[in-house]
């Protein structure tokens, strides 16, 4: 874990040396010296960290790692303090500023001397750490070398009794079928899932069922070893052992991978074989091993278990691959497995009534992970039916995971994935675990917090946000972070850490001082604070705590001025401040003292106005005002030249959905032109602007990826089109007119081919011709467009379109979806098409459609004949349709029921007593009563 801290501070030192060269006259050499020593120390840290976290390391290694971590934090804080010190004495203008500069000169001499002293002391400390490593002879030359003689906690996991097989029966049947039958070509079955999910157990079960159907077979445990030669030897020996043959003479002496590959290919050339490679971690293993497994069209099979989806995907370069993602057990199945294990020696093996609720609570804490369920069930089997013992385990599971030897292997196995990560993913994963257990984290919020905290590396080929998304994908592919919800285009929108991974990492977070310690007498300062409403006022009573980087408030109701004063005095190195859903109405001027602040969220707060001191936040990268009550941005915002993300609009909930429901903020055009680092800007109220001037300033934002404009005046459409032509990286665009009947003049627009999402609110005479050229468009929404000709047909030829919304977007009487069109479309909404009388769907149209919403369309007489032939359609919803329409498709009595009976979910949304109600089944008694 020191590896994370040291690598982060090394990156900061490089940036610091580059940017502040002219300011480092007094201690430039000291800083360079620190960097060189840390560079050398960091080469030992990956293994030192892993071993310090295990029982195999001695106390001296753990202490050494702890001292490195503390030194790294201190160095980072001193750099931040120095940057703040410089900022206070820089860029002062005017006569009063001149007097302040003279008065401050004496103080600056003292402050500089103090800074030099701190740097020198840290330099001595870092060198002492390096010398201590040499004195203690702490060397880590061979990765994994010190683990010789230790028992791998994964050993024997595939030898599982049938009583412990719950919830995998259908998977066994499916996979056995694929292995026995299927294509004659060599095929890989990849079992993918997080540690402890039962990959090895499932692989062993299907291996036992099918191995006798092959000429030869072998099971090879790979794990994190880099010794591919030894794995090749093992595989060849196993092939000979099962045939009761002697392996090739001298095979144990062969050290050349090429020779072993040749021997394997020669032996398997005409055989039908099956091989299991259990616990594969890296793509490089498959790159080598696949050459030893000839493609002989004999129906040979390879089974791979892995925690990494990227390993499974890599195999597709050379083989036919079927990826089987293991799922967590349902709560019901988890409870069943827990009770089977806990009462395995009882007759019958059932949970007594007085323990059923407790068993359910414990199973819920295991979050569907079989490894944990079986281990905890085994521990409970030693407790008998003692209710107090069961309660103690339920209430103190986190402590038990750390201290109980019966459960130690759970933490160890789950930690393997963490220690295998590169340092930049380790720090990102730890940040995920800062959020409370079971908290669904918005993906966009998470990656922006990563960026603000400096966890995301600069990459010339991608933006910071794109790099952060790649980081998240890496954690998801390694089964360390779970995606909880994805939108209709497949983008992950919320995620979380698995409950037990969260429990395991809580101790790491405390050890790193990233979160407050659970020890009552601990005075350590935490890097990250998550504060709910009940503890918010504690901030006003805290003493100096400059080490805190991030404060996220949760369910905040009020915050007094004293707290803000404390924030600016005691948390002067703060980088992230999140007031989402806060109910207070103003932000005090003191927020401008937080010079290091990079992330400020007032999302869905009641704040109505930003203080002018917002302009002092020169390092601010992210300003989120979505859903707040702020309607006007102060001109001082022009000084936020590093700002990359600015989202600001209020939501009018008083009236039904209309073109002004989302109201953009008023902002001076010259302010916009000063924010040249902006990548996301939405929504800006255009009506309050001088159109020509605003568009000229908008042209300067050449890095924009997302743009939202509200209340665009009709006569300014062409000027806006000219500005958008300069935005070569634009991915998402939303434009709204002033009124629903106002025409959007957008014919001259020429957006970049990178445009993925387009949303237009306002009248269109016809669909602009340039839309047909947007080959990368995945989502389009047309609201109040009222197109009446057949120009919508061109959308059917867009090759990547996944989602299409029409909301009062079509005024024709017939809408025809032709065969061969909309080949990738998954979601279609035909809402409030008041003139629509007939909906035609040719056989073979919309082959991938999963969700369809219709209505209200009072003139539409019947459901399209071919709607039942949409093979992928899972959800069909009708909104405020006439009762006569609904009656036609009711079961038993409806003449058109046959059209929809094969669709899994058909629901009606309708008003009853002024409120929307819905039914998921046509047979629902409430719907019958309504009709």
MOCOR-V881326 format. One record per pair of residues at least 24 apart in sequence whose ideal C-beta (glycine too) atoms are under 8 Angstrom apart, sorted by the first residue. I is the first residue (numbers start at 1). GAP is how many residues later the second one is. D is the distance in Angstrom with one decimal. If there is no record, write none. Layout:
I/GAP/D, I/GAP/D
//
This chain:
1/48/5.5, 1/51/7.8, 1/52/7.4, 1/64/7.4, 1/68/6.6, 1/425/7.6, 1/507/6.0, 1/510/6.5, 1/511/5.3, 2/43/5.6, 2/46/7.1, 2/47/5.8, 2/50/7.9, 2/63/4.7, 2/64/7.5, 2/66/4.3, 2/67/4.1, 2/70/6.9, 3/39/7.0, 3/42/4.0, 3/43/5.5, 3/45/7.8, 3/46/4.8, 3/420/5.0, 3/423/7.1, 4/419/5.3, 4/422/4.9, 4/423/4.6, 4/426/7.0, 4/508/7.5, 5/63/7.5, 5/64/4.9, 5/67/3.9, 5/68/6.2, 5/71/7.9, 5/507/7.1, 6/32/5.8, 6/35/6.7, 6/36/5.1, 6/39/6.0, 6/62/6.1, 6/63/7.7, 6/66/4.8, 7/35/6.3, 7/416/4.3, 7/417/7.3, 8/64/7.3, 8/68/7.2, 8/415/7.8, 8/419/6.4, 8/446/6.7, 8/447/7.4, 9/29/7.0, 9/63/4.5, 9/64/7.9, 9/66/5.2, 9/67/4.9, 9/70/8.0, 10/25/6.7, 10/28/5.7, 10/29/6.7, 10/32/6.5, 11/443/7.6, 11/446/7.2, 12/64/6.1, 12/67/6.0, 12/442/7.0, 13/25/7.5, 13/62/7.4, 13/66/7.3, 16/63/5.4, 16/67/7.9, 20/62/7.9, 20/63/7.5, 20/66/7.3, 23/63/5.9, 26/86/6.2, 26/89/7.8, 26/90/5.0, 27/88/7.2, 27/89/5.0, 27/92/4.6, 27/93/7.2, 30/86/7.7, 30/89/4.7, 30/90/5.8, 30/93/5.0, 31/88/6.5, 33/90/5.6, 33/94/7.9, 34/41/6.4, 34/85/7.6, 34/88/6.4, 34/89/5.3, 34/92/5.4, 37/89/5.0, 37/90/5.8, 37/93/5.3, 38/34/7.5, 38/37/7.9, 38/88/6.4, 40/90/6.6, 41/27/6.3, 41/85/7.7, 41/88/6.8, 41/89/5.8, 41/92/7.1, 44/89/6.8, 44/94/6.9, 44/95/7.4, 44/96/5.4, 46/94/7.8, 46/97/7.8, 46/377/7.8, 47/93/3.6, 47/96/5.9, 48/90/6.9, 48/92/6.0, 49/370/7.1, 50/369/4.3, 51/89/7.5, 51/95/6.3, 53/362/6.5, 53/366/7.2, 53/455/7.8, 54/358/7.3, 56/90/5.8, 56/91/6.6, 56/94/6.1, 60/76/5.3, 60/78/7.3, 61/75/7.9, 61/77/6.0, 64/65/6.9, 64/68/6.1, 64/69/6.2, 64/72/6.9, 64/74/6.1, 67/58/8.0, 67/62/5.3, 67/65/7.7, 68/61/5.8, 69/443/6.7, 71/51/6.7, 71/54/5.5, 71/55/5.4, 71/58/6.2, 73/440/7.2, 73/454/7.9, 73/474/6.7, 74/48/5.8, 74/51/7.7, 75/47/5.6, 75/51/7.7, 77/469/6.3, 77/470/6.0, 77/496/6.5, 78/37/7.2, 78/40/5.1, 78/41/6.4, 78/44/6.5, 80/493/4.7, 80/516/6.0, 81/34/7.4, 81/465/7.2, 81/492/7.1, 82/33/5.5, 83/512/7.9, 83/513/7.4, 84/488/6.3, 84/489/7.3, 84/511/5.4, 84/512/6.6, 85/26/5.7, 85/30/6.8, 87/508/5.2, 87/531/7.4, 88/507/7.9, 143/83/7.3, 144/80/6.8, 144/81/6.9, 152/71/7.0, 153/255/7.7, 153/256/3.7, 153/259/4.8, 153/260/5.5, 154/46/7.4, 154/67/8.0, 154/69/7.0, 154/125/6.7, 154/259/6.2, 157/43/4.8, 157/44/6.7, 157/214/7.9, 158/42/4.5, 158/43/6.1, 158/45/6.8, 158/46/3.5, 158/61/7.9, 158/120/7.1, 159/45/7.4, 160/41/4.8, 160/44/7.2, 160/45/7.9, 163/177/5.1, 163/178/7.4, 163/181/6.2, 163/186/7.4, 164/37/7.6, 164/173/6.8, 164/176/7.0, 164/177/6.5, 164/206/7.6, 164/210/5.6, 165/36/7.1, 165/40/6.8, 166/163/6.7, 166/167/5.2, 166/170/5.6, 166/171/4.2, 166/174/7.1, 166/204/7.6, 167/162/4.8, 167/163/7.2, 167/166/4.3, 167/170/7.6, 168/30/6.5, 168/33/7.5, 168/34/5.4, 168/37/7.3, 171/31/6.2, 171/153/6.9, 171/155/7.6, 172/30/7.0, 172/33/5.7, 172/34/5.8, 172/37/7.2, 174/150/8.0, 175/27/7.6, 175/31/5.0, 175/149/6.5, 176/30/5.4, 176/33/5.3, 176/34/5.8, 178/144/6.1, 179/27/6.5, 179/31/4.9, 179/95/7.0, 179/122/5.0, 179/124/7.6, 180/30/5.7, 180/33/5.7, 182/117/7.4, 183/116/7.6, 183/137/6.1, 184/113/4.8, 184/114/6.9, 184/115/5.0, 185/110/6.6, 185/112/5.9, 185/135/5.6, 186/107/6.8, 186/108/7.8, 186/109/4.6, 186/110/7.5, 186/111/7.8, 186/114/4.9, 186/115/7.6, 186/116/7.1, 186/133/5.8, 186/134/7.1, 187/113/7.7, 187/114/5.6, 187/115/7.3, 187/132/6.7, 187/133/4.7, 187/134/7.3, 187/135/6.9, 188/113/7.8, 188/114/4.7, 188/115/7.7, 188/116/6.1, 188/127/4.8, 188/131/4.7, 188/132/7.1, 188/133/4.6, 188/134/7.3, 189/112/6.7, 189/113/7.3, 189/114/5.0, 189/115/7.3, 189/132/7.9, 189/133/5.3, 189/135/6.5, 190/114/4.9, 190/115/7.9, 190/116/6.5, 190/121/7.4, 190/122/3.5, 190/125/6.4, 190/131/6.1, 190/132/7.1, 190/133/4.8, 190/134/6.7, 191/112/7.0, 191/113/7.0, 191/114/4.6, 191/115/7.4, 191/133/5.3, 191/135/6.3, 192/114/5.8, 192/115/7.4, 192/116/7.5, 192/117/5.5, 192/120/5.2, 192/131/6.0, 192/132/6.9, 192/133/5.2, 192/134/6.8, 192/287/7.2, 193/114/7.0, 193/132/6.5, 193/133/3.5, 193/134/7.9, 193/286/5.6, 194/113/6.1, 194/175/7.6, 194/220/7.9, 194/223/7.4, 194/285/3.4, 194/286/6.8, 194/304/6.4, 194/307/7.6, 195/112/5.8, 195/176/7.3, 195/218/5.0, 195/219/5.3, 195/221/6.3, 195/222/5.8, 195/284/7.4, 196/173/5.0, 196/174/6.7, 196/175/2.9, 196/176/6.2, 196/214/6.9, 196/217/5.7, 196/218/6.4, 196/304/7.7, 197/129/4.8, 197/131/6.9, 197/172/6.4, 197/173/6.5, 197/174/7.4, 197/282/7.5, 198/128/6.3, 198/172/4.5, 198/173/7.4, 199/79/7.9, 199/80/7.9, 199/106/3.9, 199/107/7.6, 199/127/6.0, 200/78/5.5, 200/79/7.0, 200/105/5.8, 201/169/7.2, 202/103/8.0, 202/124/6.9, 203/73/5.5, 203/75/6.2, 203/100/5.4, 203/102/5.1, 204/72/7.9, 206/97/7.3, 207/67/7.3, 207/69/5.3, 207/96/6.6, 210/64/6.6, 210/91/7.8, 211/31/8.0, 211/63/6.1, 214/57/7.9, 214/58/5.1, 214/59/5.8, 214/60/4.5, 214/86/7.6, 214/87/7.5, 215/56/4.1, 215/57/4.9, 215/58/6.3, 216/26/6.2, 216/27/6.1, 216/52/7.4, 216/55/5.5, 216/57/5.0, 217/25/5.9, 217/56/6.6, 217/57/4.8, 217/58/7.0, 218/24/7.3, 218/55/7.7, 218/56/8.0, 218/57/5.0, 218/58/7.3, 219/56/7.8, 219/57/4.7, 219/59/6.9, 220/55/6.8, 220/56/6.8, 220/57/5.4, 220/58/6.9, 221/57/4.8, 221/58/6.2, 222/55/5.3, 222/56/6.3, 222/57/5.4, 222/58/5.0, 222/59/7.3, 222/63/6.1, 223/55/8.0, 223/56/4.8, 223/58/7.2, 224/57/5.3, 224/192/7.0, 224/196/6.4, 228/29/6.1, 228/57/6.3, 228/60/4.9, 228/61/6.7, 229/25/7.9, 229/26/6.3, 229/27/7.7, 229/28/5.2, 229/31/6.5, 231/46/7.9, 231/54/7.6, 231/58/6.9, 232/25/6.4, 232/28/4.1, 232/29/6.8, 232/32/6.6, 232/57/7.1, 232/60/6.0, 233/27/6.4, 235/29/6.8, 235/40/6.4, 235/54/7.9, 235/57/7.2, 236/24/6.7, 236/27/6.2, 236/28/5.6, 236/31/6.9, 239/28/6.3, 239/29/7.5, 239/34/7.4, 257/31/6.4, 260/32/7.0, 261/27/7.8, 261/30/5.1, 261/31/4.4, 264/28/3.9, 264/29/7.2, 265/26/7.7, 265/27/6.3, 265/28/7.9, 265/29/4.9, 268/25/6.7, 268/26/5.5, 268/28/7.3, 268/32/7.6, 269/25/5.9, 269/27/6.3, 270/26/6.6, 270/28/7.4, 271/25/7.6, 271/27/6.8, 271/29/7.7, 272/26/4.2, 272/27/5.4, 272/28/5.6, 273/25/7.9, 273/27/4.9, 273/28/7.8, 274/26/6.9, 274/27/4.6, 274/28/7.4, 274/29/7.2, 275/26/7.8, 275/27/5.2, 275/28/7.2, 276/26/7.9, 276/27/4.5, 276/28/7.9, 276/29/7.6, 277/25/7.0, 277/26/7.2, 277/27/5.0, 277/28/7.5, 278/27/5.0, 279/26/5.9, 279/27/7.2, 279/28/8.0, 280/24/5.3, 280/25/6.9, 280/26/4.6, 280/28/7.9, 280/31/5.5, 281/25/7.1, 281/26/7.3, 281/27/6.7, 281/30/7.2, 281/139/6.1, 282/26/7.9, 282/29/6.9, 283/27/6.6, 283/28/5.7, 283/31/4.1, 285/26/8.0, 286/25/6.8, 286/28/5.9, 286/29/5.5, 287/27/7.7, 290/25/7.5, 290/28/5.3, 290/29/6.9, 307/110/5.7, 307/171/5.7, 307/172/5.0, 308/169/5.8, 308/170/5.1, 308/171/7.5, 309/167/7.7, 309/168/3.9, 309/169/7.7, 309/170/7.7, 310/164/7.8, 310/167/5.0, 310/168/7.9, 327/41/7.8, 328/39/6.5, 328/40/2.9, 328/41/6.5, 329/39/4.2, 329/40/7.7, 329/41/6.4, 329/44/7.3, 330/38/6.9, 331/29/7.3, 331/32/6.2, 331/33/6.1, 331/37/7.4, 333/35/7.8, 334/29/4.0, 334/30/7.6, 334/32/5.8, 334/34/5.5, 334/39/5.6, 335/24/5.6, 335/25/5.4, 335/28/4.2, 337/26/7.9, 337/33/6.6, 337/36/5.0, 337/37/6.9, 337/40/7.0, 338/24/6.3, 338/25/4.9, 338/28/7.3, 338/35/5.1, 338/38/6.9, 338/39/4.7, 338/42/7.6, 339/38/7.5, 340/37/7.3, 341/32/7.1, 341/33/5.3, 341/36/2.8, 341/37/5.8, 341/39/7.7, 341/40/6.6, 342/35/4.4, 342/36/7.8, 342/38/4.1, 342/39/5.1, 343/38/7.1, 344/33/8.0, 344/37/6.2, 345/36/6.8, 352/33/5.9, 354/31/7.7, 354/33/6.2, 355/30/6.3, 355/32/6.7, 355/35/5.9, 358/29/7.1, 358/32/4.6, 358/33/6.4, 358/36/5.9, 359/31/7.7, 361/33/5.1, 362/28/7.3, 362/31/6.7, 362/32/5.2, 362/35/7.6, 365/29/7.1, 365/32/5.4, 365/134/6.4, 365/135/7.9, 366/133/7.5, 366/134/6.7, 367/131/5.6, 367/132/3.8, 367/133/6.1, 369/129/6.9, 369/131/5.7, 371/39/6.2, 371/42/6.5, 372/38/5.4, 372/128/5.4, 375/31/6.7, 375/32/5.5, 375/34/6.9, 375/35/5.4, 376/31/6.8, 378/28/6.6, 379/25/6.9, 379/27/4.4, 379/28/6.5, 382/24/7.8, 397/106/6.7, 398/105/4.9, 398/108/6.2, 401/99/7.6, 401/102/5.6, 401/103/6.6, 402/105/5.6, 410/90/6.9, 410/94/7.7, 411/93/5.1, 414/86/6.4, 414/87/5.7, 414/90/5.1, 415/89/6.4, 417/61/5.8, 417/62/7.3, 417/63/5.6, 418/62/7.4, 418/87/7.5, 418/90/7.8, 421/57/7.4, 421/59/7.9, 424/31/6.6, 424/32/7.6, 424/33/5.9, 424/47/7.0, 425/46/6.1, 425/49/5.8, 425/50/6.2, 427/28/4.9, 428/27/5.4, 428/28/7.9, 428/40/8.0, 428/43/5.2, 428/44/7.6, 428/47/6.7, 429/46/5.8, 429/51/5.8, 429/52/7.2, 429/68/7.7, 429/76/7.4, 430/75/6.3, 430/78/6.6, 430/79/6.1, 430/82/7.1, 430/84/6.2, 431/24/6.6, 431/97/7.5, 432/43/7.4, 432/49/5.9, 432/63/7.5, 432/64/7.6, 432/65/5.0, 433/64/5.3, 433/68/7.3, 433/69/5.4, 433/72/4.0, 433/73/6.9, 433/75/7.7, 433/76/6.0, 434/75/6.6, 434/80/6.6, 434/81/6.1, 434/94/4.8, 434/96/6.4, 434/116/7.8, 435/61/7.4, 435/62/7.7, 435/95/7.0, 436/94/6.7, 437/62/5.7, 437/65/4.9, 437/66/7.3, 438/58/6.9, 438/61/6.6, 439/57/6.3, 440/44/5.0, 440/45/7.5, 440/54/4.5, 440/55/7.4, 440/56/5.5, 441/53/6.3, 441/54/5.6, 441/55/5.9, 442/51/6.9, 442/52/5.6, 443/29/6.6, 443/48/7.8, 443/49/5.0, 443/50/5.6, 443/51/6.2, 443/52/5.7, 444/49/7.8, 445/156/7.6, 446/26/7.3, 446/49/7.0, 447/24/7.7, 447/25/6.3, 448/151/6.3, 448/173/7.9, 448/174/4.9, 448/176/7.8, 448/197/6.4, 449/101/7.0, 449/127/5.8, 449/150/6.2, 451/147/7.7, 451/148/7.9, 451/170/6.3, 451/171/7.2, 451/193/8.0, 452/98/7.9, 452/123/5.5, 452/124/5.0, 452/146/3.9, 452/147/3.6, 452/169/5.8, 452/170/6.0, 453/96/6.2, 453/97/6.5, 453/122/6.0, 453/123/6.5, 453/145/7.9, 454/121/7.6, 463/216/6.2, 463/242/7.1, 464/180/7.3, 465/179/7.9, 465/180/7.9, 465/214/7.0, 465/240/7.8, 488/291/7.5, 488/314/6.5, 488/315/4.7, 488/338/6.2, 488/339/4.3, 488/363/7.3, 489/289/5.0, 489/290/5.7, 489/313/4.9, 489/314/5.9, 490/312/7.5, 513/34/7.5, 528/24/7.7, 530/24/6.5, 531/25/7.9, 532/24/7.9, 533/24/5.0, 536/27/6.8, 537/26/6.7, 539/24/5.0, 539/27/5.5, 539/28/6.8, 539/31/7.9, 540/25/7.9, 540/26/5.1, 542/24/6.5, 542/28/5.8, 543/27/6.7, 544/25/7.6, 544/26/5.0, 545/25/5.2, 545/26/6.2, 546/24/7.3, 546/25/7.0, 546/26/5.8, 546/27/5.0, 547/26/7.1, 548/25/7.3, 548/26/6.3, 549/24/6.7, 549/25/6.6, 549/26/4.7, 549/27/6.6, 550/24/7.5, 550/25/6.3, 550/26/4.0, 550/27/7.9, 550/28/7.9, 550/49/7.9, 551/25/7.1, 551/26/5.6, 551/27/7.0, 552/24/7.2, 552/26/4.3, 553/25/6.1, 553/26/5.6, 553/27/7.4, 553/29/6.4, 555/26/6.8, 556/25/6.9, 556/26/4.3, 556/27/7.1, 556/28/7.7, 557/25/7.8, 557/26/5.2, 558/25/6.6, 558/26/5.6, 559/25/5.5, 561/27/6.0, 564/24/4.5, 564/26/4.6, 564/27/6.8, 565/25/5.8, 567/24/7.6, 567/27/6.9, 568/25/3.8, 568/26/6.2, 572/24/7.4, 575/24/6.6, 577/24/7.4, 579/26/5.4, 579/28/7.6, 580/24/6.0, 580/25/6.9, 581/24/6.6, 582/24/6.9, 582/25/7.3, 585/44/7.6, 586/25/7.9, 587/24/5.6, 589/24/4.5, 591/26/7.7, 592/24/3.9, 592/25/6.5, 595/24/6.7, 598/24/6.8, 600/24/7.2, 602/26/4.9, 602/28/7.3, 603/24/5.8, 603/25/6.8, 604/24/6.8, 605/24/7.8, 610/24/5.7, 610/27/7.6, 612/24/4.8, 614/26/7.5, 615/24/4.2, 615/25/6.9, 618/24/6.8, 621/24/6.7, 623/24/7.7, 623/25/7.5, 624/24/8.0, 625/24/7.6, 625/40/7.2, 627/24/5.5, 630/35/6.2, 631/32/7.2, 631/34/5.9, 631/35/6.4, 632/33/6.4, 632/34/4.6, 632/35/7.5, 633/32/5.5, 633/33/7.0, 633/34/4.2, 633/35/7.7, 633/38/6.9, 635/33/5.5, 635/36/5.7, 637/30/7.4, 637/34/5.5, 637/38/7.6, 638/30/7.9, 638/32/7.0, 638/33/4.5, 638/36/4.1, 638/37/7.4, 639/35/7.6, 640/35/6.5, 641/33/6.7, 641/34/7.0, 641/35/7.2, 641/36/6.4, 642/35/5.6, 643/32/5.3, 643/34/6.1, 643/35/6.1, 644/33/5.5, 644/34/6.3, 644/35/4.9, 644/36/7.2, 645/33/7.7, 645/34/6.5, 645/35/4.7, 646/29/7.3, 646/32/6.2, 646/34/6.6, 646/35/5.4, 646/36/7.9, 647/33/6.5, 647/35/5.8, 648/34/7.8, 648/35/7.2, 649/33/7.1, 649/34/4.4, 649/59/7.6, 649/61/7.3, 658/82/6.9, 659/77/5.8, 659/78/6.7, 659/80/6.6, 659/81/4.8, 659/102/5.3, 659/103/7.0, 659/124/7.3, 659/125/6.2, 660/50/7.8, 660/51/7.8, 662/48/6.7, 662/74/7.6, 663/47/6.6, 664/44/7.0, 664/45/7.2, 664/46/3.7, 664/47/6.9, 669/24/5.0, 669/25/3.9, 669/27/7.7, 669/28/4.4, 669/29/7.7, 670/27/6.1, 672/25/5.0, 672/26/6.3, 672/29/7.1, 673/24/3.3, 673/25/7.5, 673/27/4.8, 673/28/7.8, 675/26/7.0, 676/24/5.7, 676/25/6.4, 676/26/7.5, 676/27/7.2, 677/26/6.6, 678/25/6.6, 678/26/6.1, 679/24/5.4, 679/25/6.2, 679/26/4.7, 679/27/7.2, 679/50/8.0, 680/24/7.3, 680/25/6.0, 680/26/4.3, 680/27/8.0, 681/25/7.1, 681/26/5.6, 681/27/7.1, 682/24/6.2, 682/25/6.3, 682/26/2.7, 682/27/7.8, 682/52/6.6, 683/25/3.9, 683/26/6.6, 683/27/4.7, 683/51/7.2, 683/53/7.8, 684/24/7.1, 684/25/5.8, 684/26/7.0, 685/25/5.5, 685/26/5.4, 686/24/6.6, 686/25/5.2, 686/26/4.8, 686/27/6.6, 686/30/6.7, 686/34/7.7, 687/24/3.7, 687/25/7.9, 687/26/6.3, 687/51/5.8, 691/24/7.4, 691/25/3.7, 691/28/5.7, 691/29/8.0, 692/24/7.8, 692/27/5.7, 695/24/4.1, 695/25/5.7, 695/27/6.5, 695/28/4.4, 696/27/7.7, 698/25/4.1, 699/24/4.8, 699/27/4.8, 701/26/6.9, 702/24/6.0, 702/25/6.6, 702/26/6.9, 702/27/7.8, 703/26/6.4, 704/25/6.8, 704/26/5.9, 705/24/5.6, 705/25/6.4, 705/26/4.8, 705/27/7.1, 706/24/7.5, 706/25/6.2, 706/26/4.3, 706/27/7.7, 707/25/7.4, 707/26/5.5, 707/27/7.5, 708/25/7.7, 708/26/4.3, 708/27/7.9, 709/25/7.1, 709/26/5.0, 709/27/6.9, 710/26/4.6, 711/25/6.6, 711/26/7.3, 711/27/4.7, 712/24/6.6, 712/25/5.7, 712/26/7.1, 712/32/6.8, 712/50/7.4, 713/25/6.2, 713/29/7.9, 714/24/7.9, 714/28/5.5, 714/29/5.4, 714/30/7.4, 714/31/5.7, 715/30/7.5, 717/27/6.1, 717/28/3.1, 717/29/5.5, 717/31/7.9, 718/27/6.1, 718/30/5.4, 720/26/7.9, 720/29/8.0, 721/25/6.1, 721/27/4.6, 721/28/4.0, 721/29/7.3, 722/26/7.6, 724/25/5.9, 724/26/7.8, 724/27/5.8, 725/24/7.5, 725/25/5.1, 725/26/7.8, 727/24/7.7, 727/25/6.8, 728/24/5.1, 728/26/7.6, 729/25/6.2, 730/24/6.4, 730/25/5.8, 731/24/6.5, 731/25/4.9, 731/26/6.8, 732/24/6.3, 732/25/4.1, 732/26/7.8, 733/24/7.2, 733/25/5.6, 733/26/7.3, 734/24/7.8, 734/25/4.1, 734/26/7.7, 734/27/7.5, 735/24/7.6, 735/25/5.7, 735/26/7.0, 735/27/7.4, 736/24/8.0, 736/25/3.8, 736/26/6.3, 737/24/6.3, 737/25/2.9, 737/26/6.9, 737/47/7.9, 740/44/4.3, 740/68/7.7, 741/43/7.8, 759/24/7.4, 760/25/6.5, 766/25/4.6, 767/24/3.9, 767/25/6.1, 767/27/6.7, 767/28/7.6, 771/24/7.2, 772/25/7.0, 772/26/7.6, 774/24/6.6, 775/24/5.9, 775/25/6.9, 776/24/5.9, 777/24/5.8, 778/24/4.8, 778/25/6.9, 779/24/4.3, 779/25/7.7, 779/26/8.0, 780/24/5.8, 780/25/7.2, 781/24/3.9, 781/26/7.2, 782/24/5.6, 782/25/7.2, 782/27/3.7, 782/28/8.0, 783/24/4.3, 783/25/6.6, 783/26/6.3, 784/24/4.9, 784/25/7.1, 785/24/4.2, 785/25/7.4, 786/24/7.3, 786/25/4.6, 787/24/6.7, 787/25/7.6, 788/24/5.2, 793/25/7.3, 793/28/7.4, 795/27/7.4, 796/25/3.0, 796/26/4.8, 797/24/6.9, 799/24/7.4, 799/25/6.9, 800/24/6.2, 801/24/5.7, 802/24/5.0, 802/25/6.8, 803/24/4.3, 803/25/7.8, 804/24/5.3, 804/25/7.3, 805/24/4.5, 805/26/7.3, 806/24/5.4, 806/25/6.6, 806/27/6.6, 807/24/4.7, 807/25/5.9, 808/24/4.7, 808/25/7.3, 808/26/7.5, 809/24/7.6, 810/26/7.0, 811/24/5.2, 812/24/7.2, 813/24/4.6, 813/25/6.8, 813/46/7.7, 814/24/4.5, 814/25/7.7, 814/26/6.6, 815/24/5.4, 815/25/7.1, 816/24/4.5, 816/26/7.7, 817/24/4.8, 817/25/6.5, 817/28/4.5, 817/29/5.9, 818/24/5.4, 818/27/6.1, 819/24/6.6, 819/25/4.3, 819/26/5.3, 820/24/6.6, 820/25/7.2, 821/24/5.9, 821/25/7.8, 822/24/5.3, 822/27/7.6, 823/24/6.3, 823/25/7.0, 824/24/5.7, 825/24/5.8, 826/24/4.8, 826/25/7.0, 826/46/7.8, 827/24/4.6, 828/24/5.2, 828/25/7.4, 829/24/4.5, 830/24/5.1, 830/25/7.7, 830/27/7.3, 831/24/6.9, 831/25/8.0, 831/48/6.7, 832/24/6.2, 832/25/7.7, 833/24/4.9, 833/27/7.9, 834/24/6.7, 834/25/7.3, 835/24/6.6, 836/24/5.4, 837/24/6.8, 839/24/7.9, 839/25/5.0, 840/24/6.2, 841/24/7.7, 841/25/4.7, 841/26/6.1, 841/29/7.4, 842/24/6.8, 843/26/5.7, 844/25/8.0, 846/24/5.7, 847/24/7.1, 847/25/7.0, 848/24/5.4, 849/24/5.5, 850/24/5.1, 850/25/6.8, 851/24/4.6, 851/26/7.8, 852/24/5.3, 852/25/7.3, 853/24/4.6, 853/25/7.9, 853/26/6.5, 854/24/5.5, 854/25/7.0, 854/27/7.3, 855/24/3.7, 855/25/5.5, 855/26/4.6, 855/54/7.8, 856/24/3.8, 856/25/6.2, 857/24/7.0, 858/24/5.8, 860/25/6.7, 861/24/7.4, 862/26/6.3, 862/34/5.8, 863/25/7.4, 863/26/5.9, 863/33/5.5, 863/36/5.0, 863/37/6.2, 864/35/7.6, 865/34/6.5, 867/32/5.6, 867/33/6.6, 867/36/7.6, 868/30/7.3, 868/31/5.0, 868/32/6.3, 868/33/7.3, 868/34/5.4, 868/35/6.9, 870/33/8.0, 873/30/5.5, 874/29/7.4, 874/30/5.2, 874/31/6.2, 875/28/7.9, 875/29/7.5, 875/30/4.7, 875/32/7.6, 876/24/6.4, 876/27/5.1, 876/29/7.0, 876/30/4.8, 876/31/7.5, 877/29/7.8, 877/30/5.2, 877/31/7.6, 877/32/6.3, 878/28/8.0, 878/29/7.5, 878/30/5.0, 878/31/6.9, 879/30/4.6, 879/31/7.9, 880/29/6.8, 880/30/5.9, 880/31/6.5, 881/27/7.1, 881/29/7.7, 883/47/7.7, 883/48/5.4, 886/41/7.4, 886/45/5.8, 887/44/5.7, 889/33/6.8, 890/32/5.8, 890/38/7.5, 890/41/7.2, 891/31/5.4, 891/32/5.5, 897/25/7.6
//
